Amino acid sequence: MIEFVAENLAPIMFVSLIVFLLLGYPVAFSLAANGLLFFIIGVELAPLSNSINLSWPLLNALPERFWGVMSNDTLLAIPFFTFMGIVLERSGMAEDLLDTIGQLFGPVRGGLAYAVIFVGALLAATTGVVAASVIAMGLISLPIMLRYGYDRRVASGVIAASGTLAQIIPPSLVLIVLADQLGRSVGDMYAGALIPGLILTSLYMGYILLMSFLKRDSMPALPLEARTLGSGVTSLLVALVVAAGIAYAAHVYFSPTQGENADILGATVGVLFIYLVALADRAFKINALSRLAQQVIIVLIPPLALIFLVLGTIFLGIATPTEGGAMGAVGALVMAAAKGRLSMEVIRAALASTTRLSAFVLFILIGARVFSLTFYGVNGHLWVEHLLTALPGGEIGFLIAVNVLVFFLAFFLDFFELAFIIVPLLAPAADKLGIDLIWFGVLLGINMQTSFMHPPFGFALFYLRSVAARVPYLDKVTGKRMQPVTTGQIYWGAVPFVCIQIIMVALTLMFPQMVLHYKGTGSEVDPSTIKIEVPGFGSGGGGLTLPDNGGGLGLPGGLQLPGGSPLDESRQPAQPDTAPKQNNTAPDLSAPPSFN
């Protein structure tokens, strides 16, 4: 029995960790306790198995592993983006966006649902924090959607799903963690996830469009009396056309001098022009633009500018993700101050939440380092690798099996736990099979997004449950008695969007170029065509010219080779001495050599 345990310590250790987690123990402490417990067992059983490579001195490696976690520059982006998201949420940006975009899409059936998805994507691209997005939209949009007759399941599902877009649309926190665990660039992970994130947003909108035809009464259009900004879409379209024309003219102007950067500079000029026009139109009451056009331009452009400040600088290679997060945090403070909503209370709350999340991540990482030290010491990584690479179907079979595994584990574990426990075990097998790790990471990111919507443990559902009405209430506008939103309605509303997530995983598997475009279109280099020529020391023009200082090879004192440059035509190259050596006495090695 003891021999059996010694030979199978890796799978026993892994199963024990799952049991610890299912019993409800905190993840960080479960990882660390499991690692230390099995380290002691492994040291005692090491003489009975050749697969156990553990000894007491190995514990001396833990401080260095902990320091590696704490000195990781990549993970600095997490507190920056968290701080930025919380400040933006407190600044009222989400409220302004939802109100304005809701008015813009109001005349369309399902317009409020479209607005929630659109704003969810914008908040995802500026905050990257699921909790902030879901809570903000739950507080602001859910009462409005219920007021105007939206089906409770549709309204709940749309809010929960659009909030989870912060998991896959950069600057997502989960993408930072996945890049760190996979040993890849965060910038490449962001570039690879951008198109799948936009396609997923489009699929959400496609579902709302389909439902607006199939169940017309489930999502009515906004009534006329609720459209306080009036009409004015034509004015907005004209303003966009003018901005596009100015952007194109600026692009033509900058092209000769700025090259590839002319596109970005031209777009910046066009956007800045229309923004200043809208501000002047409102300030001086010129009324060249409709109220709707004014509001849309003034509300939309600042968060879009913040998105460019963060993601644009990262994609252009101007800033690292950590530097982009720092600039985003400063930009969020500026936006909050511009709206007059920046106070010490806001900063204190943002710092407290940021510290809490950062400490949570750090403790999980430290626990994971303790666990991995023991797990690798019992060759657990080889056990997992052999188990996964032996799956039928090769690369496709591996990807399908892994995605099914992650999908079911997401019922019980959140994305941090999956990223720190499961991904380090899967990555070596994926790399051995030749799978691009950025593609693999984006696939897992889309899959782990479902962990926020899985009934009954989805965190997005918990966030929405915390702000949705639990008892009947009186609507502030109409004065009608409104029924509460039940937990069952929230859960059933999330199910269609979980199915859409599964479809998105399948699309990413079938069309990997959606992610692999991050590599660019540079031509491939055939290694067999590479020729390396080492320059010689001959008197030809292709030789290596060395300065003549009389010491040989241009070094002071040299290597006692013939002085002068071998390329000096006024001197004859030294001839080799072909005379037989007369003195074969061995050198005296009892004293150090003299270089004088």
SULTAZI-V490906 format. One record per run of one state. SS is the DSSP state (helix for helix, strand for strand, loop for the rest). FROM is the first residue (numbers start at 1). TO is the last residue. If there is no record, write none. Layout:
((SS | FROM | TO) (SS | FROM | TO))
//
This chain:
((loop | 1 | 1) (helix | 2 | 7) (loop | 8 | 8) (helix | 9 | 22) (loop | 23 | 26) (helix | 27 | 48) (loop | 49 | 55) (helix | 56 | 70) (loop | 71 | 75) (helix | 76 | 90) (loop | 91 | 92) (helix | 93 | 105) (loop | 106 | 110) (helix | 111 | 126) (loop | 127 | 129) (helix | 130 | 147) (loop | 148 | 151) (helix | 152 | 167) (loop | 168 | 172) (helix | 173 | 182) (loop | 183 | 185) (helix | 186 | 214) (loop | 215 | 215) (helix | 216 | 218) (loop | 219 | 223) (helix | 224 | 226) (loop | 227 | 232) (helix | 233 | 283) (loop | 284 | 290) (helix | 291 | 315) (loop | 316 | 320) (helix | 321 | 338) (loop | 339 | 343) (helix | 344 | 377) (loop | 378 | 379) (helix | 380 | 389) (loop | 390 | 393) (helix | 394 | 409) (loop | 410 | 414) (helix | 415 | 432) (loop | 433 | 436) (helix | 437 | 452) (loop | 453 | 458) (helix | 459 | 467) (loop | 468 | 472) (strand | 473 | 474) (loop | 475 | 480) (strand | 481 | 482) (loop | 483 | 486) (helix | 487 | 510) (loop | 511 | 512) (helix | 513 | 519) (loop | 520 | 526) (helix | 527 | 529) (loop | 530 | 596))
//
